Amino acid sequence: MRKSTMVTIAAAAVVVTAVGFSAARAQDSQVEHEAAPAALLTPKDLPAAWHAATGAIDDPLPAGRTFPSDPPPFFDTDEAGSAQAFAPVLPKQIAARWWRCAWIESALDASPSEAAAAKDQAESMVGRWYDLPGVKDQGVFSNYDSDMRAAAAAAGESEFQVEFDLDCGQLVFEEKGNP
């Protein structure tokens, strides 16, 4: 295995772990700060929570993109009949993640003649992520961009490419049945 591949895998593991812990801490933090903790969401609550979360994002998506009507596979149960519950903030966080991933993808998929402008626009929009519902006032995300920069530097790839590979995968960004 090449050294650069090993560095990439190690950096990816660190970032995925950090992001996963950040999301879990954000859920814990949100529940701790509520006067009366909101009821956890069950799988049957998710479509309405997803619709509300995506509807609460006022910032535009890239041209031609819309939020999926169904919650992304992130919320699918692991086992048939398993009892799952989600913190009420989680659909907001995943909707914000989906929004960010859409902008990153728009930069990565731009034609060579549009790449520079698409990257500039995506960077401008991605900077707004911290103000989106589910992310705003969640201090656990404050180091997210610096963590991604470090992972990209370690991997020798662009920040957008590393973030897309690590955090925009099929569980969050892709619609069900369309990997």
TORKENU-819839 format. One record per residue: x, y, z of N, C-alpha, C in turn; residue in three letters; residue number from 0. Coordinates in pm, whole numbers, padded with zeros to 5 digits. Layout:
BEGIN
{{X, Y, Z}, {X, Y, Z}, {X, Y, Z}, Ala, NUM}
...
end
This chain:
BEGIN
{{00086, -00116, 00000}, {00000, 00000, 00000}, {00091, 00123, 00000}, Met, 0}
{{00062, 00219, -00089}, {00143, 00340, -00099}, {00127, 00425, 00025}, Arg, 1}
{{00232, 00502, 00055}, {00230, 00588, 00173}, {00118, 00690, 00164}, Lys, 2}
{{00095, 00748, 00046}, {-00011, 00849, 00032}, {-00148, 00788, 00057}, Ser, 3}
{{-00167, 00663, 00017}, {-00294, 00595, 00042}, {-00313, 00573, 00192}, Thr, 4}
{{-00205, 00534, 00259}, {-00214, 00512, 00404}, {-00243, 00643, 00476}, Met, 5}
{{-00181, 00752, 00432}, {-00206, 00883, 00495}, {-00350, 00924, 00472}, Val, 6}
{{-00400, 00901, 00351}, {-00539, 00936, 00320}, {-00635, 00858, 00408}, Thr, 7}
{{-00612, 00729, 00422}, {-00700, 00645, 00504}, {-00694, 00691, 00650}, Ile, 8}
{{-00575, 00719, 00700}, {-00562, 00764, 00839}, {-00631, 00898, 00859}, Ala, 9}
{{-00612, 00990, 00766}, {-00677, 01122, 00778}, {-00828, 01107, 00770}, Ala, 10}
{{-00874, 01021, 00682}, {-01018, 00999, 00669}, {-01076, 00944, 00799}, Ala, 11}
{{-01006, 00850, 00859}, {-01055, 00792, 00985}, {-01064, 00897, 01093}, Ala, 12}
{{-00965, 00985, 01100}, {-00967, 01091, 01202}, {-01084, 01185, 01179}, Val, 13}
{{-01103, 01228, 01054}, {-01211, 01323, 01024}, {-01347, 01260, 01044}, Val, 14}
{{-01367, 01138, 00997}, {-01496, 01072, 01014}, {-01527, 01056, 01162}, Val, 15}
{{-01428, 01017, 01240}, {-01449, 01003, 01384}, {-01483, 01137, 01447}, Thr, 16}
{{-01410, 01241, 01410}, {-01435, 01374, 01466}, {-01573, 01425, 01427}, Ala, 17}
{{-01610, 01406, 01302}, {-01741, 01453, 01256}, {-01852, 01373, 01323}, Val, 18}
{{-01835, 01244, 01335}, {-01936, 01161, 01402}, {-01954, 01201, 01547}, Gly, 19}
{{-01842, 01223, 01618}, {-01852, 01267, 01756}, {-01914, 01405, 01764}, Phe, 20}
{{-01883, 01492, 01666}, {-01940, 01627, 01666}, {-02091, 01620, 01653}, Ser, 21}
{{-02140, 01536, 01563}, {-02285, 01524, 01545}, {-02350, 01469, 01671}, Ala, 22}
{{-02286, 01370, 01732}, {-02343, 01313, 01854}, {-02343, 01416, 01968}, Ala, 23}
{{-02233, 01490, 01982}, {-02228, 01593, 02085}, {-02329, 01703, 02057}, Arg, 24}
{{-02350, 01735, 01929}, {-02448, 01838, 01895}, {-02587, 01794, 01938}, Ala, 25}
{{-02618, 01666, 01917}, {-02749, 01616, 01959}, {-02761, 01623, 02111}, Gln, 26}
{{-02656, 01580, 02181}, {-02659, 01585, 02327}, {-02671, 01728, 02376}, Asp, 27}
{{-02596, 01818, 02314}, {-02598, 01959, 02353}, {-02736, 02018, 02331}, Ser, 28}
{{-02797, 01987, 02218}, {-02929, 02040, 02188}, {-03029, 01993, 02292}, Gln, 29}
{{-03027, 01866, 02326}, {-03121, 01813, 02424}, {-03097, 01875, 02560}, Val, 30}
{{-02968, 01895, 02598}, {-02937, 01951, 02729}, {-02985, 02094, 02743}, Glu, 31}
{{-02987, 02172, 02633}, {-03021, 02313, 02642}, {-03170, 02340, 02632}, His, 32}
{{-03249, 02243, 02600}, {-03393, 02264, 02591}, {-03452, 02258, 02731}, Glu, 33}
{{-03543, 02350, 02760}, {-03606, 02354, 02892}, {-03678, 02223, 02920}, Ala, 34}
{{-03762, 02182, 02827}, {-03830, 02054, 02838}, {-03790, 01974, 02715}, Ala, 35}
{{-03709, 01870, 02733}, {-03660, 01797, 02616}, {-03775, 01753, 02525}, Pro, 36}
{{-03756, 01776, 02398}, {-03855, 01735, 02301}, {-03852, 01583, 02288}, Ala, 37}
{{-03963, 01531, 02251}, {-03972, 01385, 02233}, {-03881, 01343, 02119}, Ala, 38}
{{-03823, 01228, 02133}, {-03740, 01175, 02025}, {-03827, 01142, 01905}, Leu, 39}
{{-03768, 01150, 01789}, {-03840, 01119, 01666}, {-03829, 00970, 01637}, Leu, 40}
{{-03937, 00912, 01595}, {-03937, 00772, 01553}, {-03933, 00770, 01400}, Thr, 41}
{{-03907, 00654, 01341}, {-03905, 00649, 01195}, {-04033, 00703, 01129}, Pro, 42}
{{-04148, 00684, 01192}, {-04272, 00735, 01131}, {-04281, 00887, 01139}, Lys, 43}
{{-04206, 00950, 01232}, {-04202, 01096, 01244}, {-04109, 01161, 01142}, Asp, 44}
{{-04019, 01084, 01085}, {-03913, 01141, 01002}, {-03960, 01212, 00876}, Leu, 45}
{{-04056, 01160, 00799}, {-04095, 01235, 00679}, {-04139, 01378, 00710}, Pro, 46}
{{-04221, 01397, 00812}, {-04266, 01533, 00847}, {-04148, 01616, 00900}, Ala, 47}
{{-04061, 01556, 00981}, {-03945, 01628, 01034}, {-03850, 01667, 00921}, Ala, 48}
{{-03832, 01576, 00825}, {-03745, 01605, 00710}, {-03804, 01719, 00627}, Trp, 49}
{{-03933, 01713, 00600}, {-03999, 01819, 00523}, {-03985, 01953, 00595}, His, 50}
{{-04004, 01957, 00726}, {-03990, 02080, 00803}, {-03845, 02130, 00801}, Ala, 51}
{{-03751, 02038, 00814}, {-03608, 02075, 00816}, {-03564, 02133, 00682}, Ala, 52}
{{-03603, 02070, 00574}, {-03563, 02122, 00442}, {-03636, 02252, 00411}, Thr, 53}
{{-03760, 02264, 00456}, {-03835, 02387, 00434}, {-03783, 02505, 00513}, Gly, 54}
{{-03711, 02477, 00621}, {-03657, 02585, 00705}, {-03527, 02643, 00650}, Ala, 55}
{{-03470, 02580, 00549}, {-03347, 02632, 00489}, {-03384, 02730, 00379}, Ile, 56}
{{-03357, 02857, 00406}, {-03391, 02964, 00312}, {-03285, 02985, 00206}, Asp, 57}
{{-03162, 02944, 00234}, {-03055, 02962, 00137}, {-03076, 02871, 00017}, Asp, 58}
{{-03047, 02920, -00102}, {-03075, 02841, -00222}, {-02983, 02722, -00238}, Pro, 59}
{{-03033, 02625, -00313}, {-02952, 02512, -00358}, {-02894, 02549, -00494}, Leu, 60}
{{-02792, 02476, -00541}, {-02740, 02502, -00675}, {-02851, 02485, -00781}, Pro, 61}
{{-02832, 02549, -00892}, {-02930, 02541, -01001}, {-02958, 02395, -01036}, Ala, 62}
{{-03087, 02364, -01048}, {-03129, 02230, -01086}, {-03138, 02131, -00972}, Gly, 63}
{{-03104, 02170, -00850}, {-03110, 02078, -00736}, {-03230, 02111, -00649}, Arg, 64}
{{-03290, 02009, -00595}, {-03395, 02023, -00495}, {-03370, 01919, -00388}, Thr, 65}
{{-03418, 01946, -00269}, {-03405, 01846, -00163}, {-03489, 01724, -00199}, Phe, 66}
{{-03442, 01606, -00163}, {-03525, 01487, -00186}, {-03651, 01495, -00101}, Pro, 67}
{{-03759, 01442, -00153}, {-03885, 01447, -00078}, {-03883, 01352, 00041}, Ser, 68}
{{-03808, 01244, 00032}, {-03797, 01147, 00141}, {-03668, 01170, 00219}, Asp, 69}
{{-03668, 01140, 00348}, {-03543, 01150, 00425}, {-03436, 01062, 00362}, Pro, 70}
{{-03310, 01106, 00367}, {-03202, 01026, 00307}, {-03179, 00895, 00381}, Pro, 71}
{{-03105, 00803, 00320}, {-03080, 00672, 00380}, {-03016, 00675, 00518}, Pro, 72}
{{-02960, 00787, 00557}, {-02902, 00799, 00691}, {-03001, 00753, 00797}, Phe, 73}
{{-03130, 00777, 00775}, {-03232, 00747, 00873}, {-03291, 00606, 00860}, Phe, 74}
{{-03247, 00530, 00762}, {-03300, 00394, 00747}, {-03258, 00308, 00866}, Asp, 75}
{{-03348, 00219, 00904}, {-03316, 00131, 01015}, {-03217, 00025, 00970}, Thr, 76}
{{-03133, -00018, 01064}, {-03032, -00119, 01034}, {-03092, -00257, 01021}, Asp, 77}
{{-03192, -00284, 01102}, {-03251, -00417, 01103}, {-03403, -00403, 01098}, Glu, 78}
{{-03465, -00497, 01034}, {-03610, -00495, 01026}, {-03670, -00500, 01166}, Ala, 79}
{{-03759, -00409, 01194}, {-03826, -00408, 01322}, {-03747, -00348, 01436}, Gly, 80}
{{-03627, -00296, 01407}, {-03549, -00239, 01517}, {-03608, -00106, 01560}, Ser, 81}
{{-03604, -00083, 01689}, {-03657, 00042, 01743}, {-03548, 00149, 01731}, Ala, 82}
{{-03577, 00257, 01659}, {-03482, 00366, 01647}, {-03551, 00494, 01690}, Gln, 83}
{{-03472, 00581, 01746}, {-03522, 00713, 01784}, {-03411, 00813, 01753}, Ala, 84}
{{-03453, 00931, 01713}, {-03358, 01034, 01672}, {-03385, 01163, 01748}, Phe, 85}
{{-03278, 01234, 01784}, {-03293, 01365, 01846}, {-03362, 01457, 01747}, Ala, 86}
{{-03449, 01545, 01793}, {-03523, 01633, 01703}, {-03434, 01722, 01615}, Pro, 87}
{{-03313, 01752, 01660}, {-03223, 01837, 01582}, {-03160, 01762, 01465}, Val, 88}
{{-03158, 01630, 01468}, {-03086, 01554, 01366}, {-03138, 01576, 01224}, Leu, 89}
{{-03269, 01576, 01196}, {-03312, 01605, 01059}, {-03264, 01742, 01010}, Pro, 90}
{{-03258, 01840, 01099}, {-03207, 01973, 01062}, {-03060, 01965, 01026}, Lys, 91}
{{-02983, 01890, 01104}, {-02841, 01878, 01077}, {-02815, 01803, 00947}, Gln, 92}
{{-02892, 01699, 00922}, {-02872, 01622, 00799}, {-02919, 01704, 00678}, Ile, 93}
{{-03026, 01782, 00692}, {-03071, 01869, 00582}, {-02963, 01974, 00553}, Ala, 94}
{{-02903, 02030, 00656}, {-02795, 02127, 00637}, {-02675, 02061, 00571}, Ala, 95}
{{-02644, 01939, 00611}, {-02534, 01863, 00549}, {-02566, 01838, 00402}, Arg, 96}
{{-02689, 01799, 00372}, {-02730, 01772, 00233}, {-02713, 01899, 00150}, Trp, 97}
{{-02756, 02013, 00204}, {-02743, 02142, 00135}, {-02596, 02170, 00105}, Trp, 98}
{{-02510, 02151, 00206}, {-02367, 02176, 00187}, {-02310, 02082, 00081}, Arg, 99}
{{-02347, 01956, 00086}, {-02298, 01859, -00011}, {-02342, 01894, -00153}, Cys, 100}
{{-02462, 01947, -00168}, {-02510, 01987, -00302}, {-02420, 02095, -00360}, Ala, 101}
{{-02380, 02191, -00277}, {-02290, 02297, -00326}, {-02152, 02242, -00356}, Trp, 102}
{{-02102, 02153, -00274}, {-01971, 02093, -00299}, {-01974, 02015, -00430}, Ile, 103}
{{-02079, 01936, -00448}, {-02091, 01858, -00571}, {-02097, 01950, -00693}, Glu, 104}
{{-02166, 02064, -00681}, {-02176, 02155, -00796}, {-02038, 02205, -00837}, Ser, 105}
{{-01949, 02225, -00742}, {-01813, 02268, -00775}, {-01732, 02153, -00834}, Ala, 106}
{{-01746, 02034, -00776}, {-01669, 01920, -00824}, {-01712, 01874, -00963}, Leu, 107}
{{-01840, 01890, -00995}, {-01892, 01841, -01123}, {-01894, 01947, -01233}, Asp, 108}
{{-01845, 02067, -01205}, {-01847, 02175, -01304}, {-01756, 02141, -01422}, Ala, 109}
{{-01795, 02187, -01538}, {-01711, 02168, -01656}, {-01582, 02247, -01638}, Ser, 110}
{{-01477, 02209, -01709}, {-01351, 02283, -01693}, {-01364, 02433, -01716}, Pro, 111}
{{-01448, 02472, -01809}, {-01463, 02615, -01837}, {-01540, 02689, -01726}, Ser, 112}
{{-01616, 02615, -01646}, {-01695, 02676, -01538}, {-01639, 02645, -01400}, Glu, 113}
{{-01531, 02569, -01393}, {-01479, 02520, -01265}, {-01443, 02632, -01168}, Ala, 114}
{{-01371, 02733, -01214}, {-01328, 02840, -01122}, {-01448, 02915, -01065}, Ala, 115}
{{-01543, 02951, -01149}, {-01661, 03025, -01102}, {-01746, 02938, -01011}, Ala, 116}
{{-01761, 02810, -01045}, {-01840, 02718, -00963}, {-01775, 02699, -00826}, Ala, 117}
{{-01643, 02689, -00823}, {-01573, 02673, -00696}, {-01590, 02798, -00610}, Lys, 118}
{{-01576, 02915, -00670}, {-01593, 03040, -00594}, {-01735, 03050, -00537}, Asp, 119}
{{-01834, 03019, -00620}, {-01972, 03027, -00573}, {-01997, 02924, -00462}, Gln, 120}
{{-01948, 02803, -00480}, {-01967, 02699, -00378}, {-01899, 02738, -00247}, Ala, 121}
{{-01777, 02791, -00254}, {-01708, 02833, -00132}, {-01787, 02941, -00059}, Glu, 122}
{{-01844, 03034, -00135}, {-01924, 03140, -00075}, {-02048, 03083, -00006}, Ser, 123}
{{-02115, 02991, -00073}, {-02236, 02932, -00016}, {-02204, 02842, 00102}, Met, 124}
{{-02102, 02759, 00090}, {-02065, 02666, 00198}, {-02031, 02744, 00325}, Val, 125}
{{-01979, 02864, 00310}, {-01950, 02947, 00427}, {-02075, 02983, 00506}, Gly, 126}
{{-02192, 02975, 00443}, {-02319, 03004, 00511}, {-02370, 02888, 00595}, Arg, 127}
{{-02310, 02772, 00580}, {-02355, 02650, 00648}, {-02369, 02671, 00799}, Trp, 128}
{{-02278, 02747, 00857}, {-02280, 02768, 01001}, {-02402, 02845, 01049}, Tyr, 129}
{{-02474, 02908, 00959}, {-02595, 02984, 00996}, {-02723, 02906, 00969}, Asp, 130}
{{-02713, 02786, 00920}, {-02833, 02707, 00889}, {-02892, 02643, 01015}, Leu, 131}
{{-03024, 02620, 01014}, {-03087, 02550, 01127}, {-03019, 02414, 01150}, Pro, 132}
{{-02999, 02382, 01276}, {-02934, 02256, 01312}, {-02784, 02269, 01327}, Gly, 133}
{{-02725, 02372, 01266}, {-02581, 02395, 01275}, {-02554, 02522, 01356}, Val, 134}
{{-02637, 02623, 01334}, {-02620, 02750, 01403}, {-02624, 02729, 01554}, Lys, 135}
{{-02534, 02793, 01621}, {-02522, 02788, 01767}, {-02484, 02649, 01818}, Asp, 136}
{{-02433, 02565, 01733}, {-02383, 02433, 01774}, {-02231, 02439, 01771}, Gln, 137}
{{-02172, 02478, 01881}, {-02028, 02497, 01890}, {-01946, 02375, 01851}, Gly, 138}
{{-02004, 02258, 01856}, {-01929, 02137, 01823}, {-01887, 02135, 01677}, Val, 139}
{{-01949, 02217, 01594}, {-01911, 02222, 01453}, {-01807, 02331, 01424}, Phe, 140}
{{-01765, 02405, 01524}, {-01678, 02520, 01502}, {-01545, 02485, 01438}, Ser, 141}
{{-01494, 02366, 01457}, {-01366, 02325, 01399}, {-01382, 02242, 01272}, Asn, 142}
{{-01502, 02231, 01222}, {-01527, 02142, 01109}, {-01441, 02178, 00988}, Tyr, 143}
{{-01443, 02305, 00946}, {-01367, 02343, 00828}, {-01217, 02325, 00848}, Asp, 144}
{{-01166, 02357, 00965}, {-01022, 02337, 00989}, {-00988, 02188, 00990}, Ser, 145}
{{-01077, 02104, 01041}, {-01055, 01959, 01035}, {-01050, 01910, 00890}, Asp, 146}
{{-01140, 01964, 00806}, {-01140, 01925, 00664}, {-01014, 01973, 00594}, Met, 147}
{{-00969, 02095, 00625}, {-00845, 02145, 00564}, {-00728, 02054, 00601}, Arg, 148}
{{-00722, 02013, 00727}, {-00614, 01925, 00772}, {-00621, 01790, 00701}, Ala, 149}
{{-00740, 01735, 00687}, {-00755, 01606, 00620}, {-00717, 01619, 00472}, Ala, 150}
{{-00755, 01729, 00408}, {-00721, 01750, 00267}, {-00571, 01764, 00250}, Ala, 151}
{{-00507, 01838, 00340}, {-00363, 01854, 00332}, {-00293, 01719, 00350}, Ala, 152}
{{-00340, 01640, 00444}, {-00280, 01508, 00467}, {-00300, 01415, 00348}, Ala, 153}
{{-00414, 01429, 00281}, {-00444, 01342, 00167}, {-00386, 01395, 00037}, Ala, 154}
{{-00349, 01522, 00036}, {-00298, 01581, -00088}, {-00406, 01603, -00191}, Gly, 155}
{{-00528, 01625, -00144}, {-00641, 01647, -00235}, {-00711, 01776, -00197}, Glu, 156}
{{-00806, 01817, -00281}, {-00881, 01939, -00253}, {-00971, 01918, -00132}, Ser, 157}
{{-00998, 02029, -00062}, {-01087, 02020, 00055}, {-01225, 01970, 00014}, Glu, 158}
{{-01276, 02021, -00098}, {-01409, 01978, -00143}, {-01411, 01829, -00174}, Phe, 159}
{{-01306, 01779, -00240}, {-01305, 01637, -00275}, {-01300, 01550, -00150}, Gln, 160}
{{-01217, 01586, -00054}, {-01206, 01509, 00069}, {-01337, 01513, 00146}, Val, 161}
{{-01396, 01631, 00159}, {-01523, 01641, 00232}, {-01633, 01562, 00162}, Glu, 162}
{{-01639, 01572, 00030}, {-01742, 01498, -00042}, {-01724, 01347, -00021}, Phe, 163}
{{-01601, 01301, -00030}, {-01573, 01159, -00012}, {-01606, 01112, 00131}, Asp, 164}
{{-01578, 01195, 00231}, {-01596, 01154, 00370}, {-01737, 01176, 00423}, Leu, 165}
{{-01798, 01288, 00390}, {-01922, 01327, 00457}, {-02045, 01338, 00368}, Asp, 166}
{{-02030, 01319, 00241}, {-02146, 01334, 00153}, {-02190, 01202, 00092}, Cys, 167}
{{-02139, 01095, 00140}, {-02166, 00964, 00084}, {-02312, 00927, 00075}, Gly, 168}
{{-02336, 00806, 00043}, {-02471, 00758, 00015}, {-02568, 00774, 00132}, Gln, 169}
{{-02520, 00772, 00253}, {-02612, 00781, 00366}, {-02675, 00919, 00381}, Leu, 170}
{{-02606, 01023, 00339}, {-02657, 01159, 00356}, {-02705, 01217, 00225}, Val, 171}
{{-02622, 01214, 00124}, {-02648, 01295, 00005}, {-02727, 01225, -00104}, Phe, 172}
{{-02704, 01100, -00126}, {-02772, 01032, -00235}, {-02915, 00996, -00197}, Glu, 173}
{{-03001, 01004, -00294}, {-03139, 00964, -00269}, {-03146, 00811, -00266}, Glu, 174}
{{-03246, 00760, -00199}, {-03263, 00615, -00189}, {-03276, 00556, -00329}, Lys, 175}
{{-03202, 00449, -00351}, {-03211, 00381, -00479}, {-03132, 00447, -00591}, Gly, 176}
{{-03062, 00559, -00563}, {-02983, 00627, -00666}, {-02841, 00652, -00616}, Asn, 177}
{{-02761, 00547, -00601}, {-02624, 00565, -00550}, {-02537, 00644, -00647}, Pro, 178}
end
